[in-house]
Every structure is written in structure tokens, then in C-alpha cells.
Amino acid sequence: MNDKLLVVKEDVDRLIATAIQEIGTAESSKALQDIRVKYTGKKGELTQISKQMKDLEKDEKPVLGQLINEFHQTFNKTIERKQEEVTQKELAAQLASESMDISLPGRRQNFGTRHLLTQTREDLEDLFLGMGYQVIEGPEVELDSYNFEKMNLPKNHPARDMQDTFYISEEVLLRTHTSPVQARAMEKHDFEKNGPLKMVSPGKVFRRDNDDATHSHQFHQLEGLLVAEKITMADLKGTLLQFAKAFFGEEREIRLRPSFFSFTEPSVEVDVSCFKCGGQGCGICKGTGWIEVLGAGLVHPNVLEMSGIDSTKYSGFAFGVGIDRVAMLKHNVDDIRHFYQNDLRFLTQFKGGQN
Ligand code: PHE
């Protein structure tokens, strides 16, 4: 090896030694990048050395080429290993600097509450589901034939006056009660296949009433219907007593008073003993000890027949509960309009039930 080559070889050796040392002390990706440029960049130190190639003998040139390759291999391997280490450290530092203070109080989420009417409807549904009833829904925009005629209220019957409503056309109206769902359910029911018909049907109803503290042009009912063989008033009374106790308290009693509905015969108004005073007489029961909660009766044979059911074989009972009314009674709400005004001061008082 002649002198010139020897000198170059020494330069390369020295260069790799200082490079390895510098890489070893580098603390950041940026520092490593600078080292790369310093040694192998266009104006880098290795580039300077390779320029001496032209001064070498022909057979010496491959030797320098080999030295340069070896430099690259060692240099790259060392820098890559260091890069991994630095990246880990940098990542850890970044994570540490971005960590959050979990002891800070969070931002409060304002969870809504289920509307008291929804809670009440679901309570009623659960109660009757527990007694083997199914829950079905009917349309709010109803045909005159279902709302009135199939409920044994032919056109021009005077009892229609009590339930004047909003008409969309001669034959289409906003239903005045949930009773039309009785007819819809009976028409579809297959006794052979499914046994007795037991259903409740909750929903909105409408009447052309003047709104006041206890009346609204829109309110809610829960209809109940049971049709099977040999159903009597005793079945109705037992069922309603169970409802009264479950909904208003174990101590409750009920009493039936004769009434009139075109679709039931006999018809009754059902009172529950006052849950406030226990029957002594107070403001809620207006001194009588009893509170009227629903209308009911045995399904009129005409109604069964109009819905395709043999009234000599089957009989049934039906009842209609005002959901707004029982919610008002149970929670001492003094004005039905509170339900429809969306005032949070009212709504948030009823956080009961699962939200
Ligand atoms: N549909 C009646 C009403 O709205 C209530 C009722 C339902 C009465 C079922 C008897 C049987 O007043």
C-alpha cells in the first residue's frame, strides 16, 4: 500500500471513530440528522475523502471504494440503532408532556329525564305486561268507523257530542279515545291460534275541549281489553283492584259506580280510595274519600259482533285510564298544562325511573 492510500485509510478510520462517538452522545432525532449531513451529506466529510479517489493509482481505487462502503455500513447501522433509542425517549417525553390531569373536575353533562307522562305510561305497561297483556299501538289519525261506529256510536248518536274532535275529512279524524284499538285488535285476533285476547294500548287522544287545569285538547289514555270465554264483571273488578293496589299502593280499595259508554254494557266509573287521606276525606278527594280514575265495563255484544267475534261464545271487559290524570293524582300535579309546556323547573322534578 503506498503512502497516499495509507493516509486516506487512516482518514477513513479516524472519521468512523469520531462519527461513532458523536452518534453515541446525540440526544435527539435532530442531532442525528445533523450528524448524517455532517458525514455523508453532499459537502460531508466522507465526500471530501472520496474526492481523493482521483489521485490514486488505478488498482488502489477499488480499495478506497471498499473502505467507503464499509464506512457507510457501520455508520448507517450505528445511527439506526441510536435512532430507535432516541425515538423511544422522544415518544415517552411527548406522552409525559401531553398527559392530562385526571383530578380536574369534568365538564358536567346535562342528562335529560324521561317525561313524567312517559314514566307513567311505562309503569302502566309494565304492570299489565306482568299480568300477561300485550302492548299494541293504534293510529292517532283514525277513521270515523273505528273511533265511533265500531264502538257502537252510529252517526248522529247524541253521545258523540261528548267527544267532539278535530276532523280531517268527513270520515277521518283525530281519535277521541284509545277505544278504537279494541276493534282493530279484535278484528285481527285468532282465538284458535292465540287463546284469549289480552291487550293494553297507550297513546295520544284528542278532543275539542276548552283547555283548563284538568282538560287539554290533547292528552293520553291507556286502553285495556280482555276477551275470552265466560268473562264477567268479577274478572274486571279483580283486575282493576290489582291495578289500583300496584299503582296507588297496597292499601287501596276500589268501588264501581254505574255509568254509560256506548261500547260497554254494563258500564262503570271506577273510583280508588284516596291515597292521600286513606278515605277520611281531604283536598285531593274533595272530601269524599274516593278518587275517580277510569271508565270501564263489559264489552257490548254489538261491539264484539261488529269486530267479527261470536258474542254468544265470547265475552270481555274493557277499561280506559287517563294517563295524564293518574300521573297528576299520583304526583300531585295541579295543572295538566304543565305536561305540555316543557318547563325544565317542572320536568326535572321527576327524576324517578330509569332515564
Ligand atoms: N273510551 C272511554 C273514554 O274515553 C273510556 C273507556 C274505555 C270506557 C273502555 C269503558 C271502556 O271516556
Residues whose N, C-alpha, C, O or C-beta is under 5 A from the ligand:
A	BS01	LIG	T176 H177 S179 F261 T264 G295 A296 G297 A318 F319 G320
